[in-house]
Amino acid sequence: TNNISVRSSDSPAIKICKEQANKILNYKLVESTAWRADFSDVFEKFVQHIFKEVAKETGGKLFANFKFQSKTSKHYSWELKYIEPDAIYQKDNFLVFIDAKYRSNLYNKFGNSETLKEDHRRDLHQIMAYSSFSKTNLKYGFLCYPSNELEIKTITYKNGINEVTITISVIGIPLKKEIIGEAKRLFADELNT
């Protein structure tokens, strides 16, 4: 629409909102309000969007922000009441836990910073915790970071006691609309493998 009609029956608050909307629609802004976007949320939604498309194409399902509830009668004030992976890809009995992290790790591949190491360690522990909810002995996680180029690096960890294996794919995803098609193909191939 180009104009929102202001009616005499509108409440004063509604009239003010409609007048402001008309200023925005007509680019006649006198006042402006600063706003910001939390790019960790933007990146998470971008990753979820790509994997939702992959799920459609591969016959799987994607559960975004699925919560694993804590089952206890009393909680400490600092205790988590649930944990929530960014996404879970499911096809039959196959589960892949997906976590998007808006961090600079893949822009600093050869950096030796303790902060990078500690952040990555926490990210690994988190995706491994999510993967523990899979009933299979082969567990999978995708740890997604922003990157200059689309890339996948696979790391496999094996428990020598009970032979349980977890494979974590560290995925670099440029935050660009143009890569969505290529990313879908790459991730679908990775899931099929």
Phi, psi and chi 1 to 4 in degrees:
 res  aa     phi    psi   chi1   chi2   chi3   chi4
   1 THR       -  156.3 -175.3      -      -      -
   2 ASN  -102.7  -16.6  -67.5  -32.0      -      -
   3 ASN  -153.9  137.1 -172.8   40.7      -      -
   4 ILE  -105.7  123.0  -63.0  174.6      -      -
   5 SER   -75.8  134.7   59.0      -      -      -
   6 VAL   -99.1  123.6  179.6      -      -      -
   7 ARG  -104.1  152.0  -63.7 -171.8  174.6   90.3
   8 SER   -66.8  -22.6   58.1      -      -      -
   9 SER   -80.2  -10.6   60.8      -      -      -
  10 ASP   -66.8  144.0  -70.1  -23.1      -      -
  11 SER   -68.6  159.6   69.8      -      -      -
  12 PRO   -55.1  -40.3  -25.8   33.5      -      -
  13 ALA   -64.1  -41.4      -      -      -      -
  14 ILE   -66.8  -41.1  -62.8  -64.3      -      -
  15 LYS   -59.6  -45.5  -76.9 -178.5 -176.3  177.4
  16 ILE   -61.2  -43.2  -68.7  168.8      -      -
  17 CYS   -63.5  -43.5  -72.4      -      -      -
  18 LYS   -66.3  -39.7  -74.2 -177.5  174.8 -178.3
  19 GLU   -64.0  -41.9  -72.4  166.5   -1.6      -
  20 GLN   -64.5  -41.1 -173.0   64.9   30.9      -
  21 ALA   -62.1  -40.2      -      -      -      -
  22 ASN   -65.8  -36.0  -76.8  -31.9      -      -
  23 LYS   -62.6  -43.5  -73.2  178.6 -173.7  176.3
  24 ILE   -63.9  -45.4  -67.5  169.2      -      -
  25 LEU   -62.1  -31.7  -72.0  170.8      -      -
  26 ASN  -100.7    8.7  -65.2  -52.8      -      -
  27 TYR    54.5   34.2  -59.8  101.9      -      -
  28 LYS  -109.4   56.1  -65.4  177.5 -176.2  168.9
  29 LEU   -81.3  126.5  -62.7  172.0      -      -
  30 VAL   -96.1  -41.9  176.3      -      -      -
  31 GLU  -107.7  153.3  -63.7  178.6   28.0      -
  32 SER  -133.0  154.1   63.5      -      -      -
  33 THR  -120.9  132.2  -56.6      -      -      -
  34 ALA   -71.7  146.1      -      -      -      -
  35 TRP  -143.7  161.9   61.7  -83.7      -      -
  36 ARG  -144.8  155.4   69.1  179.3 -175.1   98.8
  37 ALA  -114.4  134.3      -      -      -      -
  38 ASP   -80.0  106.0 -178.4  -15.4      -      -
  39 PHE   -69.5  -16.5  -95.7   78.0      -      -
  40 SER   -66.7  -37.4   59.3      -      -      -
  41 ASP   -69.2  -41.6  -71.2  -22.3      -      -
  42 VAL   -60.6  -46.8  171.7      -      -      -
  43 PHE   -63.7  -42.2 -174.0   66.2      -      -
  44 GLU   -59.1  -46.6  176.2 -176.2  -41.9      -
  45 LYS   -65.7  -35.9  -62.3  -62.0 -177.3 -132.4
  46 PHE   -63.4  -46.9 -174.0   66.6      -      -
  47 VAL   -62.6  -44.9  168.4      -      -      -
  48 GLN   -59.7  -41.4  -71.9  172.0  -21.9      -
  49 HIS   -60.3  -47.7  170.5   74.1      -      -
  50 ILE   -60.6  -46.8  -66.5  171.4      -      -
  51 PHE   -71.3  -27.3  -81.3  100.0      -      -
  52 LYS   -64.1  -41.5 -167.4  174.2  -68.5 -177.0
  53 GLU   -65.9  -40.8  -65.6  -62.7  -48.6      -
  54 VAL   -62.2  -42.6  169.4      -      -      -
  55 ALA   -60.5  -42.3      -      -      -      -
  56 LYS   -60.2  -44.0  -74.0  179.6 -164.7  172.6
  57 GLU   -74.4  -24.6  -68.4  179.5   10.5      -
  58 THR  -103.3    0.5   59.2      -      -      -
  59 GLY    79.1   18.4      -      -      -      -
  60 GLY  -101.3 -173.6      -      -      -      -
  61 LYS  -125.1  150.6  -67.0 -179.3 -168.6  172.4
  62 LEU  -123.0  127.6 -168.6   80.0      -      -
  63 PHE  -107.9  110.3  -60.2   90.6      -      -
  64 ALA   -90.7  133.1      -      -      -      -
  65 ASN    52.5   42.4  -57.6  105.8      -      -
  66 PHE   -71.1  132.6 -172.9   84.6      -      -
  67 LYS  -100.2  132.5  -69.3  179.3  174.6   61.5
  68 PHE   -99.1  109.1  -63.5  107.0      -      -
  69 GLN   -78.0  143.1  -60.9  -69.2  -24.0      -
  70 SER   -79.0  135.5  165.4      -      -      -
  71 LYS  -113.0   92.0  -59.5  -69.3 -175.8 -166.7
  72 THR  -152.0  152.5 -175.5      -      -      -
  73 SER   -79.3  -31.9   57.5      -      -      -
  74 LYS  -126.2  139.0  -66.2 -178.7 -177.8 -179.7
  75 HIS  -115.1  139.2  -70.7  -82.9      -      -
  76 TYR   -70.2  157.2  -61.9  119.9      -      -
  77 SER   -63.4  -28.0   59.6      -      -      -
  78 TRP   -93.9   -3.2   46.3  -97.2      -      -
  79 GLU   -77.1  144.2 -172.9  176.7  -18.1      -
  80 LEU   -78.9  131.2  -63.5  175.2      -      -
  81 LYS   -85.4  -15.1  -66.7 -179.4  177.1   64.7
  82 TYR  -161.7  161.1   61.6   86.9      -      -
  83 ILE  -119.2  152.9   60.7  172.6      -      -
  84 GLU  -143.8   98.9  178.5 -178.3  -16.9      -
  85 PRO   -67.8  153.7   18.0  -23.3      -      -
  86 ASP   -63.3  -35.9  -66.2  -25.7      -      -
  87 ALA  -160.8  154.4      -      -      -      -
  88 ILE  -131.1  123.3  -56.3  168.4      -      -
  89 TYR   -94.2  130.1  171.9   87.4      -      -
  90 GLN  -129.7  133.2  177.8 -168.3   22.7      -
  91 LYS  -142.5  114.5 -174.8  171.4 -179.6 -176.3
  92 ASP    56.2 -124.2  -57.1  -38.5      -      -
  93 ASN   -93.7    5.6  -67.3  -30.4      -      -
  94 PHE   -90.2  124.6  177.0   64.1      -      -
  95 LEU  -123.4  138.5  -66.1  177.3      -      -
  96 VAL  -127.9  125.3  176.1      -      -      -
  97 PHE   -93.7  131.8  -65.3   83.9      -      -
  98 ILE  -121.2  128.2  -58.1  161.7      -      -
  99 ASP  -131.5  126.6 -156.0   25.8      -      -
 100 ALA  -101.6  128.2      -      -      -      -
 101 LYS  -123.7  119.6  -62.7  -66.9 -174.5 -172.1
 102 TYR   -86.3   79.8 -167.6   69.1      -      -
 103 ARG  -131.0  164.9  -59.2 -165.5 -160.9  -76.7
 104 SER   -92.2   14.9   63.9      -      -      -
 105 ASN   -53.2  -46.1  -68.5   52.4      -      -
 106 LEU   -81.0   -7.2  -66.5 -177.6      -      -
 107 TYR   -88.3  -10.3  -68.1  109.1      -      -
 108 ASN  -130.0   50.9  -63.3  -65.8      -      -
 109 LYS   -57.3  -31.3  -67.4  177.7 -171.5  172.6
 110 PHE  -113.5   13.8  -55.8  104.4      -      -
 111 GLY   -71.7  147.2      -      -      -      -
 112 ASN  -112.5   29.3 -152.9   13.9      -      -
 113 SER   -72.5  136.0  158.0      -      -      -
 114 GLU   -63.9  -32.5  -74.3  -57.5  -46.1      -
 115 THR   -62.9  -45.4  -57.2      -      -      -
 116 LEU   -59.2  -45.0  -75.0  172.8      -      -
 117 LYS   -63.5  -45.5  -70.7  177.5 -174.9  178.5
 118 GLU   -67.1  -41.0  -76.2  -55.4  -49.0      -
 119 ASP   -61.0  -44.7  -75.8  -14.1      -      -
 120 HIS   -66.0  -39.0 -176.0   63.2      -      -
 121 ARG   -60.1  -46.1 -177.3 -173.8  -29.5  -84.6
 122 ARG   -62.8  -40.9  -81.7 -166.4  -64.2  -85.4
 123 ASP   -62.6  -43.7  -63.1  -15.8      -      -
 124 LEU   -62.1  -46.8  -85.8  174.9      -      -
 125 HIS   -61.2  -38.2  -71.6  174.2      -      -
 126 GLN   -66.9  -46.4 -172.9  175.2   13.7      -
 127 ILE   -67.9  -32.7 -163.8   74.6      -      -
 128 MET   -68.1  -37.9  -72.2  176.2  163.0      -
 129 ALA   -61.9  -45.1      -      -      -      -
 130 TYR   -61.1  -42.9  -64.5  148.5      -      -
 131 SER   -65.9  -20.0  -61.8      -      -      -
 132 SER   -64.3  -15.1   70.1      -      -      -
 133 PHE   -81.4   -2.5  -73.3   94.5      -      -
 134 SER   -84.3  138.0  172.5      -      -      -
 135 LYS   -80.3  -10.9  -69.9 -177.1  176.7 -179.3
 136 THR   -84.1  161.6   63.5      -      -      -
 137 ASN   -79.5  -16.3  -76.3  -18.5      -      -
 138 LEU  -105.4  113.7  -60.8  172.9      -      -
 139 LYS  -113.6  146.1  -60.4  175.8 -173.8  -53.0
 140 TYR  -131.6  142.8  -62.0   92.7      -      -
 141 GLY  -143.8  145.1      -      -      -      -
 142 PHE  -114.0  121.3  -75.4    0.4      -      -
 143 LEU  -108.9  109.9 -171.9   53.0      -      -
 144 CYS  -103.4  129.4  -55.7      -      -      -
 145 TYR  -125.0  151.7  -68.7  114.7      -      -
 146 PRO   -67.3  151.3   13.6  -16.9      -      -
 147 SER  -155.6  163.6  176.6      -      -      -
 148 ASN   -72.5  -28.9  -77.3  -31.6      -      -
 149 GLU  -138.0  157.9   59.1 -171.7   11.8      -
 150 LEU   -73.2  125.4 -162.9   56.7      -      -
 151 GLU  -155.5  156.2   59.6 -176.8  -72.5      -
 152 ILE  -136.2  132.6  -65.5 -179.9      -      -
 153 LYS  -129.0  128.1  178.5 -176.9 -173.7  -72.7
 154 THR  -104.7  134.9  -58.1      -      -      -
 155 ILE  -124.4  130.9  -50.5  165.2      -      -
 156 THR  -116.7  132.1  -59.4      -      -      -
 157 TYR  -116.7  136.8  -63.2   93.5      -      -
 158 LYS  -127.1  131.4 -174.9  175.0 -177.4  179.3
 159 ASN   -84.1  113.3 -178.6  -21.5      -      -
 160 GLY   -70.2  -13.8      -      -      -      -
 161 ILE   -79.4  -48.9  -62.4  169.2      -      -
 162 ASN  -121.2    8.6   62.1    5.8      -      -
 163 GLU    67.2   11.9  -56.3  -58.4  -48.8      -
 164 VAL   -69.6  134.2  171.8      -      -      -
 165 THR  -120.2  139.3  -58.8      -      -      -
 166 ILE  -124.9  130.8 -177.7  165.0      -      -
 167 THR  -111.9  121.4  -60.5      -      -      -
 168 ILE  -110.2  122.9  -55.0  -65.9      -      -
 169 SER   -98.7  117.9  -65.9      -      -      -
 170 VAL   -87.4  117.8  176.8      -      -      -
 171 ILE  -115.4  128.9  -62.0  176.4      -      -
 172 GLY   -98.0  126.3      -      -      -      -
 173 ILE  -129.2  116.3  -56.2  174.0      -      -
 174 PRO   -67.5  140.3  -17.9   29.7      -      -
 175 LEU   -85.7   69.0 -165.5   53.6      -      -
 176 LYS  -138.7  135.9  -62.3  177.1 -175.4  171.8
 177 LYS   -60.3  -34.0 -175.3  176.8   98.9  171.5
 178 GLU   -64.0  -20.9  -60.1   80.9   40.1      -
 179 ILE   -92.4   -3.2   63.8   93.7      -      -
 180 ILE   -57.7  -46.2  -68.3  175.1      -      -
 181 GLY   -60.8  -47.8      -      -      -      -
 182 GLU   -64.6  -39.6 -175.9 -176.8   -9.5      -
 183 ALA   -63.7  -42.6      -      -      -      -
 184 LYS   -59.4  -44.6  -73.2  178.9   -1.7 -174.3
 185 ARG   -63.4  -46.1  -76.0 -172.9  -64.6  -79.2
 186 LEU   -62.5  -45.0 -177.5   65.0      -      -
 187 PHE   -71.4  -36.3  -57.9  155.1      -      -
 188 ALA   -62.8  -42.8      -      -      -      -
 189 ASP   -62.2  -42.6  -70.3  -13.7      -      -
 190 GLU   -63.3  -41.9 -174.6   72.7   11.1      -
 191 LEU   -68.0  -37.8  -72.6  167.4      -      -
 192 ASN   -68.7  -31.0  -73.0  -30.5      -      -
 193 THR   -68.3      -  -58.8      -      -      -
